[in-house]
């Protein structure tokens, strides 16, 4: 199925939906008239009417004779949230590489409805503006940057990242920062410094399969911790495993775990830090989604709650917000010995990053355009998550549960236990739809009835139809299972 650009009526519909979801247009309020929206958005009256009819079909607006269109009273989502996970409580080796290669192949296939890869739509990213900075850097200083950068990465980029860290309460020196090829390289480097093959790493459950792959590549074992879809890891479980003295390091998301979308409250984060300090266990924190929040303020990473941060290695990236293809990530360590070990390993694997891309990105950050861009994509992702959740509610089988992420752009769906999402995945591919089965997010095989949906594209008719079709396939699978069980 080929990819087609968004139609203008869909863009207008998404704009109105965003105003409703943000509270700018509360339930019962009058929506802009067709003439007003036509003039404001520079579209024809017929396009505006098509957009409003789509919004009526979605239950966002209702038409009142001789009066216009009004925001419908939208009932709260009726689906329950997934229960806290219940992993086995013992360490296990990781085997995920073959699954990951298969998933990546399908996640980037433009013929499939893109519900699989957690990759933002190119249409939502600031590609055009970033390309201008890249072209200017190549034109004015191309010769200068056609060389190896210093091992830590371009100084100006590290300075811009350090300035941004101040916004969420962390003082970081540019000398504490290493530019990496994406967040996963940062995490792999951090793991390689603080562990040896055979060591055990405590992780959230479910967790991102890319993190599992890093553990596998380094010969590490994973110990999955019970994790709540709203509040993150269970503190009692963490305390218990630390007291057993078998944990070498912990690898946790700061904000918006992939795939649950959960974020620990600050009080819980402080308790985690206290436990890790007591047992002298290093925390590797993955904060790749921290800037994609839907509330009034950015959630604080662990590093912002620890004044010294000597026991923390912080990892992040711009891949989820601006430029997946630039592969610009970074890590922060305030420990000299860790910094030296990381640099030695980085020289072996990548030597240095592309200097020209780093210089262009530093110019982009310095220009001040990043924050405006973030506000725009946060609205788009929040709208798509809302639309996706309601589409799941309409189409998926009874007993389905869905997460309530307060940031990022993925949705975790728990189906009735009789439905096997690995088999559903194969059926969905035949129907031109891609998603990620739940068993990819665990080493213990606990989530075979779950799946993750990507919400990284602006909501459109193709995605809406894809979710509806996937729901029908899941409902049919649930019905078949029920029929077999009743025999």
Phi, psi and omega in degrees: 000117185288153177278136177236154180290160177295142172279155182297324180295327177293320178298318178295318179298318179294325177298311180296319179299318178298321178294325178289312183295329180279350181092356178297323173246094183286163178306135179091346181281159181277131177282158175306144180293165179301321179293320179297312183290327177297316180289315182297317185262002177057050176235164179286162177298324180293324177293317178298318179296319178298320178296316182290327176294322176297319179293327174295317179298325181278353180081016180275318180240157172228140180270134177244122183307136177062012184230327180119202182252139181231154178289126181287152174285108185268120180292150177298150179302129185274341184292141176287161174272153179301145178288162176301139183290160184224067181291169189291340176085015176221153184290149180213148174293159184252133174227100188221347191303313182296319178297318181297316180299319179295315181296318180296323179301315182280330185294335181255010180279112184293348180282345184260146173299123194278072176255008185263281187293139175278066182237121181296147176299136178300332180291337180269343186274164184273046188296316185298315180293319179295322178299325179294319177295322179294316180297319180294318179297320179293323183288318187267330184222029184301319180294319181299321185267000177274061182202180175285139171277167176294155187307325180284345183105171183301129184300317183298322178293318178296325177293318179295321178295319178297322178295321180293326180298331179298330183296331176248032164082024181236131175263113182234132174278144173305335179284348176272357188252138173237127176281134183234171175274079181083172182290325182295323176295320178301315181294318179297319177296317180298315179298319183294335181280324188256001181228169170233155177307135182097346178291162180252135179242128176278133183225163172289158179219116003285163178218167183298132184294337176295324176293320178298321179296321177299318178297317180298314183298330182264005178069034183258158175260152179248134171244111185277135179255142174305133186225131181269144184293345179252313191252000176086207190294151178281119185294323180296321179293319177299314179302318182296314183289328178293324180291340177282352173068020182256000185266125179274321178204164176244139179237102185235152171280137175289312188217131170062067176312140173258109029249356189286330185079014183277155175223128179291139171300155182301322179300319178291322177298319178297322178292322176298314180298321179295317178297316182292322177295318180299320183262004177056048179248130181284144174254125169258115183253133180257110183242036185294335183257005188302327182281351183257070181250152183256348181276192183285331185227153176289131174298145182281133172287166178303320184300329180286343182262358180238113186298321181274321182056024180288343182256014186232137167245117187263134182229138178202186186192162172260010186292332182269352186242329186225306195217083176302323184286341179284338180053049178256110173236180177201162176224154180233127169223134181259011180255123185300319182295319178295318179301314180297317180295320179297314182297321179297319179288321180297323178299325181290316189272314185233355181060295176201164179271171179291114187296321183296316179297320180294320179295317179296320181291324176299318177297319179299313179296319182294335182288343180087004183281345185296319184292320176297320177298317180298318179300322181291313183287332176297319177297317181295316181293319179297320179296316182294320178298318177297314179295318181296317181299317180288328176292321176297318179299322182286324196250337188273163187292159176303142181094356178292141176238152183218145181287166178235068184296141177259016179180179182068200184210042173231154182233132180257124184242127178252118181266169172307144189297343179285343183272125177261113186285342174295317176291322178298325178300313180298321178293320180295320179301320179297335180259014174077029183232137177241136169215185178242121178295152187293333183291350176286349186255020185205154172263353186254001178067032185274350191237036180294347178254013182244167175206159176246135176249132176275135178243035186274005178244152172298140182297131179212176186296323181297315179293318180301315179292324179296317178294319179298318179293318178298320177298320178295320178296318179294320179295321178294321178295320178295320180294319178297317179297318180294323180293321178294320182293331184277350182285000000 
